[in-house]
């Protein structure tokens, strides 16, 4: 299991929970960010930003990680929706398209 950096202080609880769950999926997949990039279409740098809480991942990235990790996306997508509402309140324009 990888050692993660501490998430930024002040992240809303739903955002924090989403990122922790995404980190768990990534860890279980045993893929590095470059491999994750190749399998999802999102750059390694984007995954680093998503998984370190600097940028909220787009819904499609959450779906892609669930697909790669073999997990049902339903609950994570519901959590993403709640997290996106909280993120928008404090950090507008912080999501990014695939790249």
Protein Blocks (a to p, Z undefined) as FASTA:
>chain_A
ZZdddddehiafklmmmmmmmmmmmmmnopafklmmmmnopafklmmmmmnopaccdfkl
mmmmmmmnopafklmmmmmmmmmmmmmmmmghkaccdZZ
